[in-house]
Amino acid sequence: MKAEIYTRAGCGYCVAAKQLLVKRNIGFTEKDVSRPEVMAELKQRDPATRTVPQIFLDGRHIGGFDDLSRHFSK
């Protein structure tokens, strides 16, 4: 499984999401939305996005930290 996580500095939920991925032994690519080109990429992938983190697993949008937790609880 491959993960992408859109984050920003100082985001506690971003840290928690990364820790959960590490705990699950899932490698991830972190993308910082403070860079305008990264924010534009995220908005193109999911125009409704308003918060971080935003997580994609194998290219499928999962959502934020709570959504990721629920995903792994199934």
PQR file with spaces between the fields and no chain letter, atoms N, CA, C, O and H, PARSE charges and radii, in Angstrom:
ATOM       1  N    MET     1       0.851   -1.171    0.000 -0.4000 1.5000
ATOM       2  CA   MET     1       0.000    0.000    0.000 -0.0000 2.0000
ATOM       3  C    MET     1       0.900    1.238    0.000  0.5500 1.7000
ATOM       4  O    MET     1       1.926    1.287    0.679 -0.5500 1.4000
ATOM       5  N    LYS     2       0.489    2.220   -0.771 -0.4000 1.5000
ATOM       6  CA   LYS     2       1.231    3.469   -0.877 -0.0000 2.0000
ATOM       7  C    LYS     2       0.330    4.609   -0.408  0.5500 1.7000
ATOM       8  O    LYS     2      -0.840    4.673   -0.785 -0.5500 1.4000
ATOM       9  H    LYS     2      -0.344    2.180   -1.322  0.4000 1.0000
ATOM      10  N    ALA     3       0.875    5.509    0.414 -0.4000 1.5000
ATOM      11  CA   ALA     3       0.082    6.619    0.943 -0.0000 2.0000
ATOM      12  C    ALA     3       0.713    7.952    0.554  0.5500 1.7000
ATOM      13  O    ALA     3       1.932    8.083    0.445 -0.5500 1.4000
ATOM      14  H    ALA     3       1.825    5.457    0.720  0.4000 1.0000
ATOM      15  N    GLU     4      -0.155    8.924    0.351 -0.4000 1.5000
ATOM      16  CA   GLU     4       0.250   10.316    0.181 -0.0000 2.0000
ATOM      17  C    GLU     4      -0.509   11.093    1.235  0.5500 1.7000
ATOM      18  O    GLU     4      -1.704   10.875    1.437 -0.5500 1.4000
ATOM      19  H    GLU     4      -1.145    8.817    0.439  0.4000 1.0000
ATOM      20  N    ILE     5       0.190   12.009    1.913 -0.4000 1.5000
ATOM      21  CA   ILE     5      -0.457   12.799    2.953 -0.0000 2.0000
ATOM      22  C    ILE     5      -0.096   14.266    2.755  0.5500 1.7000
ATOM      23  O    ILE     5       1.073   14.648    2.726 -0.5500 1.4000
ATOM      24  H    ILE     5       1.160   12.186    1.748  0.4000 1.0000
ATOM      25  N    TYR     6      -1.135   15.062    2.620 -0.4000 1.5000
ATOM      26  CA   TYR     6      -0.983   16.515    2.486 -0.0000 2.0000
ATOM      27  C    TYR     6      -1.044   17.100    3.889  0.5500 1.7000
ATOM      28  O    TYR     6      -2.003   16.868    4.625 -0.5500 1.4000
ATOM      29  H    TYR     6      -2.085   14.752    2.643  0.4000 1.0000
ATOM      30  N    THR     7      -0.010   17.867    4.257 -0.4000 1.5000
ATOM      31  CA   THR     7       0.122   18.377    5.620 -0.0000 2.0000
ATOM      32  C    THR     7       0.526   19.847    5.619  0.5500 1.7000
ATOM      33  O    THR     7       0.767   20.451    4.574 -0.5500 1.4000
ATOM      34  H    THR     7       0.769   18.055    3.659  0.4000 1.0000
ATOM      35  N    ARG     8       0.593   20.401    6.830 -0.4000 1.5000
ATOM      36  CA   ARG     8       1.187   21.724    7.039 -0.0000 2.0000
ATOM      37  C    ARG     8       1.881   21.700    8.391  0.5500 1.7000
ATOM      38  O    ARG     8       1.552   20.879    9.249 -0.5500 1.4000
ATOM      39  H    ARG     8       0.397   19.910    7.680  0.4000 1.0000
ATOM      40  N    ALA     9       2.828   22.586    8.580 -0.4000 1.5000
ATOM      41  CA   ALA     9       3.573   22.660    9.840 -0.0000 2.0000
ATOM      42  C    ALA     9       2.635   23.023   10.981  0.5500 1.7000
ATOM      43  O    ALA     9       1.706   23.811   10.803 -0.5500 1.4000
ATOM      44  H    ALA     9       3.095   23.252    7.884  0.4000 1.0000
ATOM      45  N    GLY    10       2.879   22.452   12.144 -0.4000 1.5000
ATOM      46  CA   GLY    10       2.094   22.776   13.327 -0.0000 2.0000
ATOM      47  C    GLY    10       0.754   22.083   13.422  0.5500 1.7000
ATOM      48  O    GLY    10      -0.053   22.426   14.286 -0.5500 1.4000
ATOM      49  H    GLY    10       3.634   21.812   12.289  0.4000 1.0000
ATOM      50  N    CYS    11       0.497   21.126   12.567 -0.4000 1.5000
ATOM      51  CA   CYS    11      -0.790   20.428   12.535 -0.0000 2.0000
ATOM      52  C    CYS    11      -0.701   19.131   13.340  0.5500 1.7000
ATOM      53  O    CYS    11      -0.046   18.175   12.926 -0.5500 1.4000
ATOM      54  H    CYS    11       1.153   20.847   11.866  0.4000 1.0000
ATOM      55  N    GLY    12      -1.364   19.114   14.487 -0.4000 1.5000
ATOM      56  CA   GLY    12      -1.352   17.932   15.340 -0.0000 2.0000
ATOM      57  C    GLY    12      -1.992   16.712   14.701  0.5500 1.7000
ATOM      58  O    GLY    12      -1.511   15.592   14.870 -0.5500 1.4000
ATOM      59  H    GLY    12      -1.896   19.891   14.823  0.4000 1.0000
ATOM      60  N    TYR    13      -3.078   16.927   13.967 -0.4000 1.5000
ATOM      61  CA   TYR    13      -3.728   15.802   13.291 -0.0000 2.0000
ATOM      62  C    TYR    13      -2.842   15.237   12.182  0.5500 1.7000
ATOM      63  O    TYR    13      -2.896   14.042   11.891 -0.5500 1.4000
ATOM      64  H    TYR    13      -3.469   17.837   13.830  0.4000 1.0000
ATOM      65  N    CYS    14      -2.034   16.087   11.566 -0.4000 1.5000
ATOM      66  CA   CYS    14      -1.084   15.620   10.546 -0.0000 2.0000
ATOM      67  C    CYS    14      -0.058   14.690   11.186  0.5500 1.7000
ATOM      68  O    CYS    14       0.260   13.634   10.640 -0.5500 1.4000
ATOM      69  H    CYS    14      -1.990   17.057   11.802  0.4000 1.0000
ATOM      70  N    VAL    15       0.454   15.088   12.341 -0.4000 1.5000
ATOM      71  CA   VAL    15       1.418   14.259   13.076 -0.0000 2.0000
ATOM      72  C    VAL    15       0.773   12.925   13.452  0.5500 1.7000
ATOM      73  O    VAL    15       1.384   11.870   13.278 -0.5500 1.4000
ATOM      74  H    VAL    15       0.196   15.947   12.785  0.4000 1.0000
ATOM      75  N    ALA    16      -0.448   12.967   13.961 -0.4000 1.5000
ATOM      76  CA   ALA    16      -1.147   11.748   14.367 -0.0000 2.0000
ATOM      77  C    ALA    16      -1.383   10.822   13.173  0.5500 1.7000
ATOM      78  O    ALA    16      -1.248    9.605   13.298 -0.5500 1.4000
ATOM      79  H    ALA    16      -0.944   13.824   14.102  0.4000 1.0000
ATOM      80  N    ALA    17      -1.734   11.389   12.021 -0.4000 1.5000
ATOM      81  CA   ALA    17      -1.968   10.577   10.824 -0.0000 2.0000
ATOM      82  C    ALA    17      -0.669    9.904   10.383  0.5500 1.7000
ATOM      83  O    ALA    17      -0.667    8.725   10.031 -0.5500 1.4000
ATOM      84  H    ALA    17      -1.844   12.378   11.920  0.4000 1.0000
ATOM      85  N    LYS    18       0.424   10.646   10.402 -0.4000 1.5000
ATOM      86  CA   LYS    18       1.717   10.060   10.022 -0.0000 2.0000
ATOM      87  C    LYS    18       2.108    8.955   10.995  0.5500 1.7000
ATOM      88  O    LYS    18       2.625    7.920   10.574 -0.5500 1.4000
ATOM      89  H    LYS    18       0.422   11.604   10.688  0.4000 1.0000
ATOM      90  N    GLN    19       1.873    9.156   12.282 -0.4000 1.5000
ATOM      91  CA   GLN    19       2.185    8.130   13.276 -0.0000 2.0000
ATOM      92  C    GLN    19       1.355    6.871   13.049  0.5500 1.7000
ATOM      93  O    GLN    19       1.860    5.758   13.198 -0.5500 1.4000
ATOM      94  H    GLN    19       1.453    9.997   12.624  0.4000 1.0000
ATOM      95  N    LEU    20       0.091    7.042   12.691 -0.4000 1.5000
ATOM      96  CA   LEU    20      -0.771    5.895   12.414 -0.0000 2.0000
ATOM      97  C    LEU    20      -0.275    5.125   11.200  0.5500 1.7000
ATOM      98  O    LEU    20      -0.275    3.894   11.204 -0.5500 1.4000
ATOM      99  H    LEU    20      -0.319    7.946   12.570  0.4000 1.0000
ATOM     100  N    LEU    21       0.146    5.833   10.168 -0.4000 1.5000
ATOM     101  CA   LEU    21       0.685    5.160    8.980 -0.0000 2.0000
ATOM     102  C    LEU    21       1.964    4.397    9.321  0.5500 1.7000
ATOM     103  O    LEU    21       2.154    3.266    8.873 -0.5500 1.4000
ATOM     104  H    LEU    21       0.146    6.833   10.164  0.4000 1.0000
ATOM     105  N    VAL    22       2.830    5.008   10.104 -0.4000 1.5000
ATOM     106  CA   VAL    22       4.068    4.333   10.525 -0.0000 2.0000
ATOM     107  C    VAL    22       3.737    3.088   11.337  0.5500 1.7000
ATOM     108  O    VAL    22       4.329    2.030   11.126 -0.5500 1.4000
ATOM     109  H    VAL    22       2.676    5.926   10.468  0.4000 1.0000
ATOM     110  N    LYS    23       2.791    3.213   12.265 -0.4000 1.5000
ATOM     111  CA   LYS    23       2.369    2.071   13.097 -0.0000 2.0000
ATOM     112  C    LYS    23       1.865    0.921   12.236  0.5500 1.7000
ATOM     113  O    LYS    23       2.059   -0.248   12.567 -0.5500 1.4000
ATOM     114  H    LYS    23       2.310    4.073   12.436  0.4000 1.0000
ATOM     115  N    ARG    24       1.219    1.264   11.132 -0.4000 1.5000
ATOM     116  CA   ARG    24       0.682    0.252   10.214 -0.0000 2.0000
ATOM     117  C    ARG    24       1.712   -0.192    9.169  0.5500 1.7000
ATOM     118  O    ARG    24       1.391   -0.956    8.259 -0.5500 1.4000
ATOM     119  H    ARG    24       1.062    2.214   10.863  0.4000 1.0000
ATOM     120  N    ASN    25       2.948    0.293    9.307 -0.4000 1.5000
ATOM     121  CA   ASN    25       4.035   -0.028    8.362 -0.0000 2.0000
ATOM     122  C    ASN    25       3.681    0.345    6.930  0.5500 1.7000
ATOM     123  O    ASN    25       3.974   -0.398    5.993 -0.5500 1.4000
ATOM     124  H    ASN    25       3.209    0.914   10.046  0.4000 1.0000
ATOM     125  N    ILE    26       3.054    1.493    6.770 -0.4000 1.5000
ATOM     126  CA   ILE    26       2.680    2.002    5.448 -0.0000 2.0000
ATOM     127  C    ILE    26       3.578    3.192    5.127  0.5500 1.7000
ATOM     128  O    ILE    26       3.561    4.212    5.816 -0.5500 1.4000
ATOM     129  H    ILE    26       2.817    2.097    7.531  0.4000 1.0000
ATOM     130  N    GLY    27       4.355    3.034    4.074 -0.4000 1.5000
ATOM     131  CA   GLY    27       5.210    4.129    3.640 -0.0000 2.0000
ATOM     132  C    GLY    27       4.360    5.249    3.053  0.5500 1.7000
ATOM     133  O    GLY    27       3.299    5.003    2.479 -0.5500 1.4000
ATOM     134  H    GLY    27       4.369    2.206    3.515  0.4000 1.0000
ATOM     135  N    PHE    28       4.837    6.476    3.202 -0.4000 1.5000
ATOM     136  CA   PHE    28       4.052    7.597    2.697 -0.0000 2.0000
ATOM     137  C    PHE    28       4.947    8.690    2.151  0.5500 1.7000
ATOM     138  O    PHE    28       6.116    8.824    2.516 -0.5500 1.4000
ATOM     139  H    PHE    28       5.699    6.676    3.668  0.4000 1.0000
ATOM     140  N    THR    29       4.350    9.462    1.264 -0.4000 1.5000
ATOM     141  CA   THR    29       4.959   10.673    0.738 -0.0000 2.0000
ATOM     142  C    THR    29       4.222   11.835    1.370  0.5500 1.7000
ATOM     143  O    THR    29       2.996   11.920    1.294 -0.5500 1.4000
ATOM     144  H    THR    29       3.401    9.353    0.968  0.4000 1.0000
ATOM     145  N    GLU    30       4.974   12.732    1.996 -0.4000 1.5000
ATOM     146  CA   GLU    30       4.369   13.903    2.637 -0.0000 2.0000
ATOM     147  C    GLU    30       4.481   15.105    1.712  0.5500 1.7000
ATOM     148  O    GLU    30       5.536   15.362    1.131 -0.5500 1.4000
ATOM     149  H    GLU    30       5.970   12.663    2.057  0.4000 1.0000
ATOM     150  N    LYS    31       3.385   15.835    1.583 -0.4000 1.5000
ATOM     151  CA   LYS    31       3.335   17.011    0.724 -0.0000 2.0000
ATOM     152  C    LYS    31       2.865   18.202    1.545  0.5500 1.7000
ATOM     153  O    LYS    31       1.807   18.146    2.172 -0.5500 1.4000
ATOM     154  H    LYS    31       2.528   15.626    2.055  0.4000 1.0000
ATOM     155  N    ASP    32       3.641   19.276    1.547 -0.4000 1.5000
ATOM     156  CA   ASP    32       3.388   20.457    2.369 -0.0000 2.0000
ATOM     157  C    ASP    32       2.522   21.462    1.615  0.5500 1.7000
ATOM     158  O    ASP    32       2.948   22.025    0.606 -0.5500 1.4000
ATOM     159  H    ASP    32       4.501   19.322    1.038  0.4000 1.0000
ATOM     160  N    VAL    33       1.302   21.684    2.111 -0.4000 1.5000
ATOM     161  CA   VAL    33       0.353   22.580    1.430 -0.0000 2.0000
ATOM     162  C    VAL    33       0.709   24.049    1.569  0.5500 1.7000
ATOM     163  O    VAL    33       0.051   24.896    0.964 -0.5500 1.4000
ATOM     164  H    VAL    33       0.956   21.226    2.930  0.4000 1.0000
ATOM     165  N    SER    34       1.738   24.377    2.353 -0.4000 1.5000
ATOM     166  CA   SER    34       2.158   25.780    2.417 -0.0000 2.0000
ATOM     167  C    SER    34       2.849   26.201    1.117  0.5500 1.7000
ATOM     168  O    SER    34       3.034   27.391    0.863 -0.5500 1.4000
ATOM     169  H    SER    34       2.273   23.689    2.844  0.4000 1.0000
ATOM     170  N    ARG    35       3.223   25.231    0.309 -0.4000 1.5000
ATOM     171  CA   ARG    35       3.766   25.519   -1.025 -0.0000 2.0000
ATOM     172  C    ARG    35       2.590   25.661   -1.992  0.5500 1.7000
ATOM     173  O    ARG    35       1.790   24.734   -2.118 -0.5500 1.4000
ATOM     174  H    ARG    35       3.072   24.264    0.515  0.4000 1.0000
ATOM     175  N    PRO    36       2.469   26.784   -2.666 -0.5600 1.5000
ATOM     176  CA   PRO    36       1.297   27.039   -3.526  0.2800 2.0000
ATOM     177  C    PRO    36       1.049   25.958   -4.572  0.5500 1.7000
ATOM     178  O    PRO    36      -0.103   25.628   -4.853 -0.5500 1.4000
ATOM     179  N    GLU    37       2.101   25.409   -5.147 -0.4000 1.5000
ATOM     180  CA   GLU    37       1.909   24.379   -6.174 -0.0000 2.0000
ATOM     181  C    GLU    37       1.355   23.087   -5.578  0.5500 1.7000
ATOM     182  O    GLU    37       0.627   22.356   -6.249 -0.5500 1.4000
ATOM     183  H    GLU    37       3.036   25.677   -4.919  0.4000 1.0000
ATOM     184  N    VAL    38       1.695   22.806   -4.328 -0.4000 1.5000
ATOM     185  CA   VAL    38       1.169   21.611   -3.660 -0.0000 2.0000
ATOM     186  C    VAL    38      -0.302   21.827   -3.307  0.5500 1.7000
ATOM     187  O    VAL    38      -1.118   20.921   -3.472 -0.5500 1.4000
ATOM     188  H    VAL    38       2.287   23.400   -3.783  0.4000 1.0000
ATOM     189  N    MET    39      -0.642   23.019   -2.822 -0.4000 1.5000
ATOM     190  CA   MET    39      -2.050   23.323   -2.525 -0.0000 2.0000
ATOM     191  C    MET    39      -2.886   23.239   -3.805  0.5500 1.7000
ATOM     192  O    MET    39      -4.002   22.720   -3.786 -0.5500 1.4000
ATOM     193  H    MET    39       0.021   23.755   -2.688  0.4000 1.0000
ATOM     194  N    ALA    40      -2.351   23.744   -4.904 -0.4000 1.5000
ATOM     195  CA   ALA    40      -3.069   23.670   -6.182 -0.0000 2.0000
ATOM     196  C    ALA    40      -3.285   22.213   -6.597  0.5500 1.7000
ATOM     197  O    ALA    40      -4.347   21.859   -7.107 -0.5500 1.4000
ATOM     198  H    ALA    40      -1.445   24.165   -4.920  0.4000 1.0000
ATOM     199  N    GLU    41      -2.283   21.380   -6.377 -0.4000 1.5000
ATOM     200  CA   GLU    41      -2.398   19.955   -6.701 -0.0000 2.0000
ATOM     201  C    GLU    41      -3.495   19.306   -5.868  0.5500 1.7000
ATOM     202  O    GLU    41      -4.312   18.546   -6.388 -0.5500 1.4000
ATOM     203  H    GLU    41      -1.419   21.668   -5.962  0.4000 1.0000
ATOM     204  N    LEU    42      -3.510   19.608   -4.570 -0.4000 1.5000
ATOM     205  CA   LEU    42      -4.538   19.047   -3.691 -0.0000 2.0000
ATOM     206  C    LEU    42      -5.925   19.508   -4.115  0.5500 1.7000
ATOM     207  O    LEU    42      -6.853   18.702   -4.179 -0.5500 1.4000
ATOM     208  H    LEU    42      -2.846   20.225   -4.147  0.4000 1.0000
ATOM     209  N    LYS    43      -6.074   20.800   -4.406 -0.4000 1.5000
ATOM     210  CA   LYS    43      -7.373   21.335   -4.830 -0.0000 2.0000
ATOM     211  C    LYS    43      -7.846   20.691   -6.138  0.5500 1.7000
ATOM     212  O    LYS    43      -9.044   20.514   -6.358 -0.5500 1.4000
ATOM     213  H    LYS    43      -5.320   21.454   -4.354  0.4000 1.0000
ATOM     214  N    GLN    44      -6.898   20.348   -6.989 -0.4000 1.5000
ATOM     215  CA   GLN    44      -7.272   19.681   -8.240 -0.0000 2.0000
ATOM     216  C    GLN    44      -7.744   18.255   -7.953  0.5500 1.7000
ATOM     217  O    GLN    44      -8.691   17.775   -8.576 -0.5500 1.4000
ATOM     218  H    GLN    44      -5.925   20.492   -6.811  0.4000 1.0000
ATOM     219  N    ARG    45      -7.094   17.591   -7.025 -0.4000 1.5000
ATOM     220  CA   ARG    45      -7.464   16.213   -6.694 -0.0000 2.0000
ATOM     221  C    ARG    45      -8.768   16.141   -5.914  0.5500 1.7000
ATOM     222  O    ARG    45      -9.562   15.220   -6.104 -0.5500 1.4000
ATOM     223  H    ARG    45      -6.325   17.981   -6.519  0.4000 1.0000
ATOM     224  N    ASP    46      -8.988   17.125   -5.026 -0.4000 1.5000
ATOM     225  CA   ASP    46     -10.206   17.157   -4.220 -0.0000 2.0000
ATOM     226  C    ASP    46     -10.608   18.609   -3.978  0.5500 1.7000
ATOM     227  O    ASP    46     -10.189   19.215   -2.992 -0.5500 1.4000
ATOM     228  H    ASP    46      -8.343   17.873   -4.871  0.4000 1.0000
ATOM     229  N    PRO    47     -11.420   19.169   -4.875 -0.5600 1.5000
ATOM     230  CA   PRO    47     -11.778   20.590   -4.788  0.2800 2.0000
ATOM     231  C    PRO    47     -12.482   20.996   -3.492  0.5500 1.7000
ATOM     232  O    PRO    47     -12.439   22.169   -3.120 -0.5500 1.4000
ATOM     233  N    ALA    48     -13.120   20.070   -2.806 -0.4000 1.5000
ATOM     234  CA   ALA    48     -13.859   20.398   -1.587 -0.0000 2.0000
ATOM     235  C    ALA    48     -12.978   20.472   -0.343  0.5500 1.7000
ATOM     236  O    ALA    48     -13.456   20.839    0.730 -0.5500 1.4000
ATOM     237  H    ALA    48     -13.155   19.117   -3.108  0.4000 1.0000
ATOM     238  N    THR    49     -11.717   20.133   -0.473 -0.4000 1.5000
ATOM     239  CA   THR    49     -10.804   20.109    0.672 -0.0000 2.0000
ATOM     240  C    THR    49     -10.700   21.465    1.343  0.5500 1.7000
ATOM     241  O    THR    49     -10.514   22.488    0.685 -0.5500 1.4000
ATOM     242  H    THR    49     -11.328   19.835   -1.345  0.4000 1.0000
ATOM     243  N    ARG    50     -10.823   21.457    2.679 -0.4000 1.5000
ATOM     244  CA   ARG    50     -10.698   22.688    3.463 -0.0000 2.0000
ATOM     245  C    ARG    50      -9.700   22.540    4.614  0.5500 1.7000
ATOM     246  O    ARG    50      -9.261   23.534    5.192 -0.5500 1.4000
ATOM     247  H    ARG    50     -10.975   20.626    3.214  0.4000 1.0000
ATOM     248  N    THR    51      -9.344   21.293    4.942 -0.4000 1.5000
ATOM     249  CA   THR    51      -8.488   21.037    6.095 -0.0000 2.0000
ATOM     250  C    THR    51      -7.359   20.078    5.736  0.5500 1.7000
ATOM     251  O    THR    51      -7.382   19.426    4.693 -0.5500 1.4000
ATOM     252  H    THR    51      -9.700   20.486    4.472  0.4000 1.0000
ATOM     253  N    VAL    52      -6.376   20.008    6.620 -0.4000 1.5000
ATOM     254  CA   VAL    52      -5.329   18.997    6.529 -0.0000 2.0000
ATOM     255  C    VAL    52      -5.316   18.232    7.846  0.5500 1.7000
ATOM     256  O    VAL    52      -5.731   18.771    8.872 -0.5500 1.4000
ATOM     257  H    VAL    52      -6.357   20.538    7.468  0.4000 1.0000
ATOM     258  N    PRO    53      -4.859   17.016    7.838 -0.5600 1.5000
ATOM     259  CA   PRO    53      -4.272   16.328    6.710  0.2800 2.0000
ATOM     260  C    PRO    53      -5.337   15.823    5.734  0.5500 1.7000
ATOM     261  O    PRO    53      -6.508   15.671    6.082 -0.5500 1.4000
ATOM     262  N    GLN    54      -4.902   15.575    4.533 -0.4000 1.5000
ATOM     263  CA   GLN    54      -5.708   14.866    3.550 -0.0000 2.0000
ATOM     264  C    GLN    54      -4.874   13.689    3.089  0.5500 1.7000
ATOM     265  O    GLN    54      -3.726   13.850    2.675 -0.5500 1.4000
ATOM     266  H    GLN    54      -3.950   15.699    4.250  0.4000 1.0000
ATOM     267  N    ILE    55      -5.464   12.495    3.165 -0.4000 1.5000
ATOM     268  CA   ILE    55      -4.729   11.269    2.930 -0.0000 2.0000
ATOM     269  C    ILE    55      -5.310   10.526    1.737  0.5500 1.7000
ATOM     270  O    ILE    55      -6.525   10.414    1.576 -0.5500 1.4000
ATOM     271  H    ILE    55      -6.396   12.364    3.502  0.4000 1.0000
ATOM     272  N    PHE    56      -4.405   10.025    0.910 -0.4000 1.5000
ATOM     273  CA   PHE    56      -4.753    9.189   -0.226 -0.0000 2.0000
ATOM     274  C    PHE    56      -4.024    7.865   -0.057  0.5500 1.7000
ATOM     275  O    PHE    56      -2.816    7.844    0.178 -0.5500 1.4000
ATOM     276  H    PHE    56      -3.418   10.116    1.041  0.4000 1.0000
ATOM     277  N    LEU    57      -4.754    6.758   -0.175 -0.4000 1.5000
ATOM     278  CA   LEU    57      -4.162    5.425   -0.119 -0.0000 2.0000
ATOM     279  C    LEU    57      -4.306    4.781   -1.486  0.5500 1.7000
ATOM     280  O    LEU    57      -5.416    4.628   -1.997 -0.5500 1.4000
ATOM     281  H    LEU    57      -5.736    6.775   -0.365  0.4000 1.0000
ATOM     282  N    ASP    58      -3.182    4.407   -2.075 -0.4000 1.5000
ATOM     283  CA   ASP    58      -3.174    3.834   -3.427 -0.0000 2.0000
ATOM     284  C    ASP    58      -3.976    4.700   -4.400  0.5500 1.7000
ATOM     285  O    ASP    58      -4.696    4.189   -5.258 -0.5500 1.4000
ATOM     286  H    ASP    58      -2.280    4.532   -1.660  0.4000 1.0000
ATOM     287  N    GLY    59      -3.837    6.021   -4.251 -0.4000 1.5000
ATOM     288  CA   GLY    59      -4.483    6.963   -5.154 -0.0000 2.0000
ATOM     289  C    GLY    59      -5.935    7.279   -4.823  0.5500 1.7000
ATOM     290  O    GLY    59      -6.538    8.146   -5.456 -0.5500 1.4000
ATOM     291  H    GLY    59      -3.252    6.436   -3.554  0.4000 1.0000
ATOM     292  N    ARG    60      -6.503    6.590   -3.841 -0.4000 1.5000
ATOM     293  CA   ARG    60      -7.908    6.808   -3.460 -0.0000 2.0000
ATOM     294  C    ARG    60      -7.972    7.757   -2.265  0.5500 1.7000
ATOM     295  O    ARG    60      -7.275    7.564   -1.269 -0.5500 1.4000
ATOM     296  H    ARG    60      -6.013    5.885   -3.327  0.4000 1.0000
ATOM     297  N    HIS    61      -8.810    8.776   -2.375 -0.4000 1.5000
ATOM     298  CA   HIS    61      -8.937    9.751   -1.299 -0.0000 2.0000
ATOM     299  C    HIS    61      -9.641    9.131   -0.109  0.5500 1.7000
ATOM     300  O    HIS    61     -10.759    8.629   -0.228 -0.5500 1.4000
ATOM     301  H    HIS    61      -9.376    8.933   -3.184  0.4000 1.0000
ATOM     302  N    ILE    62      -8.979    9.169    1.046 -0.4000 1.5000
ATOM     303  CA   ILE    62      -9.551    8.639    2.286 -0.0000 2.0000
ATOM     304  C    ILE    62     -10.186    9.760    3.085  0.5500 1.7000
ATOM     305  O    ILE    62     -11.274    9.594    3.635 -0.5500 1.4000
ATOM     306  H    ILE    62      -8.071    9.577    1.143  0.4000 1.0000
ATOM     307  N    GLY    63      -9.508   10.910    3.154 -0.4000 1.5000
ATOM     308  CA   GLY    63      -9.990   12.054    3.932 -0.0000 2.0000
ATOM     309  C    GLY    63      -8.954   12.457    4.955  0.5500 1.7000
ATOM     310  O    GLY    63      -7.752   12.364    4.705 -0.5500 1.4000
ATOM     311  H    GLY    63      -8.624   11.045    2.708  0.4000 1.0000
ATOM     312  N    GLY    64      -9.425   12.910    6.121 -0.4000 1.5000
ATOM     313  CA   GLY    64      -8.542   13.375    7.170 -0.0000 2.0000
ATOM     314  C    GLY    64      -8.175   12.286    8.163  0.5500 1.7000
ATOM     315  O    GLY    64      -8.365   11.099    7.897 -0.5500 1.4000
ATOM     316  H    GLY    64     -10.402   12.986    6.323  0.4000 1.0000
ATOM     317  N    PHE    65      -7.649   12.698    9.308 -0.4000 1.5000
ATOM     318  CA   PHE    65      -7.194   11.746   10.320 -0.0000 2.0000
ATOM     319  C    PHE    65      -8.321   10.842   10.807  0.5500 1.7000
ATOM     320  O    PHE    65      -8.145    9.625   10.879 -0.5500 1.4000
ATOM     321  H    PHE    65      -7.495   13.662    9.524  0.4000 1.0000
ATOM     322  N    ASP    66      -9.475   11.415   11.142 -0.4000 1.5000
ATOM     323  CA   ASP    66     -10.595   10.597   11.624 -0.0000 2.0000
ATOM     324  C    ASP    66     -11.021    9.580   10.576  0.5500 1.7000
ATOM     325  O    ASP    66     -11.335    8.435   10.901 -0.5500 1.4000
ATOM     326  H    ASP    66      -9.618   12.403   11.083  0.4000 1.0000
ATOM     327  N    ASP    67     -11.030   10.000    9.326 -0.4000 1.5000
ATOM     328  CA   ASP    67     -11.394    9.077    8.238 -0.0000 2.0000
ATOM     329  C    ASP    67     -10.376    7.951    8.107  0.5500 1.7000
ATOM     330  O    ASP    67     -10.738    6.798    7.871 -0.5500 1.4000
ATOM     331  H    ASP    67     -10.775   10.930    9.061  0.4000 1.0000
ATOM     332  N    LEU    68      -9.107    8.294    8.261 -0.4000 1.5000
ATOM     333  CA   LEU    68      -8.041    7.272    8.204 -0.0000 2.0000
ATOM     334  C    LEU    68      -8.201    6.282    9.355  0.5500 1.7000
ATOM     335  O    LEU    68      -8.064    5.075    9.155 -0.5500 1.4000
ATOM     336  H    LEU    68      -8.813    9.230    8.453  0.4000 1.0000
ATOM     337  N    SER    69      -8.486    6.776   10.544 -0.4000 1.5000
ATOM     338  CA   SER    69      -8.698    5.891   11.693 -0.0000 2.0000
ATOM     339  C    SER    69      -9.861    4.936   11.449  0.5500 1.7000
ATOM     340  O    SER    69      -9.767    3.741   11.728 -0.5500 1.4000
ATOM     341  H    SER    69      -8.597    7.757   10.706  0.4000 1.0000
ATOM     342  N    ARG    70     -10.966    5.483   10.921 -0.4000 1.5000
ATOM     343  CA   ARG    70     -12.134    4.642   10.619 -0.0000 2.0000
ATOM     344  C    ARG    70     -11.794    3.626    9.534  0.5500 1.7000
ATOM     345  O    ARG    70     -12.237    2.479    9.596 -0.5500 1.4000
ATOM     346  H    ARG    70     -11.042    6.454   10.694  0.4000 1.0000
ATOM     347  N    HIS    71     -11.023    4.034    8.555 -0.4000 1.5000
ATOM     348  CA   HIS    71     -10.642    3.146    7.457 -0.0000 2.0000
ATOM     349  C    HIS    71      -9.924    1.902    8.017  0.5500 1.7000
ATOM     350  O    HIS    71     -10.184    0.779    7.583 -0.5500 1.4000
ATOM     351  H    HIS    71     -10.664    4.966    8.504  0.4000 1.0000
ATOM     352  N    PHE    72      -9.030    2.117    8.972 -0.4000 1.5000
ATOM     353  CA   PHE    72      -8.276    1.001    9.527 -0.0000 2.0000
ATOM     354  C    PHE    72      -9.070    0.222   10.575  0.5500 1.7000
ATOM     355  O    PHE    72      -8.667   -0.877   10.953 -0.5500 1.4000
ATOM     356  H    PHE    72      -8.819    3.029    9.324  0.4000 1.0000
ATOM     357  N    SER    73     -10.175    0.764   11.043 -0.4000 1.5000
ATOM     358  CA   SER    73     -11.000    0.061   12.033 -0.0000 2.0000
ATOM     359  C    SER    73     -11.923   -0.966   11.379  0.5500 1.7000
ATOM     360  O    SER    73     -12.477   -1.832   12.057 -0.5500 1.4000
ATOM     361  H    SER    73     -10.502    1.658   10.735  0.4000 1.0000
ATOM     362  N    LYS    74     -12.081   -0.866   10.072 -0.4000 1.5000
ATOM     363  CA   LYS    74     -12.989   -1.786    9.354 -0.0000 2.0000
ATOM     364  C    LYS    74     -12.477   -3.207    9.401  0.5500 1.7000
ATOM     365  O    LYS    74     -13.109   -4.109    8.853 -0.5500 1.4000
ATOM     366  H    LYS    74     -11.630   -0.163    9.521  0.4000 1.0000
